[in-house]
């Protein structure tokens, strides 16, 4: 490799690999659950890049995301706004340097 060369690892080759994921192009949380419903770490899931320059804050980010989403899911049930069904939601990502989810409005309904 030449000095000063910038390399952008494109993880889509792994994150959308049909030999690694049952349904790589759809949101499927069961990719990370075993037959008993317990969490399973998949080597093909690399949200924080790869190689020598992997994100140093990966473990902190994972812990914070887990705490945030767990507390939200314990307190709220998320649904599309009135008049919109789940089938009508467009889950096609916005293509750029990364794949970003498109913006959606949703309702957070208290579980209490």
NORCORUR-V702539 format. One record per backbone hydrogen bond with DSSP energy under -0.5 kcal/mol. CO is the residue of the C=O (numbers start at 1). NH is the residue of the N-H. If there is no record, write none. Layout:
# NORCORUR-V702539
co=[CO,CO]
nh=[NH,NH]
This chain:
# NORCORUR-V702539
co=[2,7,9,10,11,11,12,14,16,17,17,21,23,26,28,29,30,32,34,38,41,42,44,46,48,51,55,57,58,59,60,61,62,63,64,65,66,67,68,69,70,71,72,75,77,79,81,85,86,89,93,94,98,98,100,105,107,107,108,109]
nh=[5,9,11,13,14,15,16,17,18,20,21,24,26,28,31,32,33,40,37,34,43,45,46,49,55,54,58,61,62,63,64,65,66,67,68,69,70,71,72,73,74,75,76,111,109,107,84,88,89,91,95,100,96,100,94,81,79,109,110,77]
